[in-house]
Amino acid sequence: MNAECLFCKIAAQQIPAKLLYDDEDVFAFADINPQAPTHILICPKKHFPSLAEATPAEGSVLGKMSLVAADRNLGSGYRAVINTGAGAGQTVFHLHMHLLGGRDFRWPPG
């Protein structure tokens, strides 16, 4: 846990959030500024700043994050996004996946 990290504080239940999933490795909660009717953030409990810092040791938790996303039953389609670095729009530097659904999405996304 990183004592300064917003998402670590949510994982430790020091900051309230609408938790939608929680186990020993991963937690998920509703985004407070949703960009779609469904906007969930899925995070590893282990703190690492971004996908760029992931190592082979994180492979299982990255897979678990994807399975948590797939298990949300979001109907006709959804988008799973991991922003990596400030240039990609990452604002909280604790790896997290945005799971967006409930509306149509366009391509390209940016």
N, C-alpha and C positions, 0 to 999 in steps of 0.2 A: 504494500500500500504506500502511496505517495501522499503525505499529509497535506500537501497543497492542492491536490487534484480534486476537482469537482466530482468526477465520476467515481473516484475511490471513496469519497465521502458518501456518495449515494449508495455504493455497494456496502459500506459499513453502517448504513442507515443513520448517519449523522445528519443528513439532509433528506427531507421527505421527497418522495417521488411516487408516481403511480406504477409500482412494480407489476409487470405482466409475466415475468418468468424469473426464477432464481434457483440455482443449484450451486454446487461447490466450485464450479469453474466459470460460469456465465450468468449474467443477469440481463434483463431487458426491461425497459420502462418507456412510458409514453413521452414523446418529445413535448416540451413546454411551448414550443413555437412551431407547430406542425405545418408542413409544406404540402400535405395531402390529407384526405380524410382519415387515413391511417398512417401514422408516422411513429415508428417505434425505433428506439436506439438499443442495439444489442452489443454488449461489452464483455470482455473477459474480466474476471476479478483480478487477475494478475495485471499489474500496471506495466505497460510499455507504451511509449508515446504514439507510435504509428505503425502501420504495416511495414514501413521501411526498417524498423528495428526488430521485427519478428525473426525468430530463428527456427530451425527445424524442431526445436523443443516445443514451440507454440503450435505446431501443425495440428495436433488433436483439438486444441481449443478453437482454432480458426475453423476447423471442420464442424465443431459443435455449434459455433455461431451460425454457420450456414444451415445446419439442421434445425436450429431454433427458428430461423427465418422461414424455412420451408414448412414448418409445422403450424404456422399461424393461420392457414386456410383463408387466404385473402382473395379468393374467387378467381376472376378471369385474368388476372395478371398483377404483378407487383415489380418493384425495382429494389434491388439490394445494392447499396453504394457504400464504399469505404473511401473517404477523402483522405489523402495522404500528403501532409504538408500544407503550409499556409497558402501556397500558390494554387492548391486544389480546393481551397475553402475550408480546410480543417481549422476549427477554432478552439476545440478542447483537445489537448494533446494527451489523450488516453485513447488507445485504439477503440474504435466503435464502428458499427455498421448501421447505416440508416436503412430501415425497411419501410418503403412507401407503397401505399396501395389505396384502392377505393376511387381511382380516377384513371383516365387514359393519360399516357405519357408520350412524349414526342422524341424523335431522334434527329440530330444528335442532342444529348442532354444538356450540354454546356452552352 
